[in-house]
């Protein structure tokens, strides 16, 4: 593994933001992976989750974990804005679910 002293300033500037943050503190990469996993689970539950048997649910969450690693790698290696997109998706799906809940509640009152 390379130390900070081995990289020139120009080489560091060529890295993605997450690579630069991980150079400063190796835990930043792990924290960003946890953020991707958490946001992926939130987006899945807000937009796509249905009631499943336990074994199927375990398989789905294992696949979410594998997919989260792929998305984290895209953010880490290529600088794709995965975390930002997941946050925006979560907000939009959260607003949708809130409005759907309000609409159903109003419909029940009629």
Secondary structure, 3 states (H helix, E strand, C coil): CCCHHHCCHHHHHCCCHHHHHHHHCCHHHHHHHHHHHHHHHHHHHHHCCCCCCHHHHHHHHHHHHHHHHHHHHHHHHHCCCHHHHHHHHHHHHHHHHHHHHHHHHHHHHC
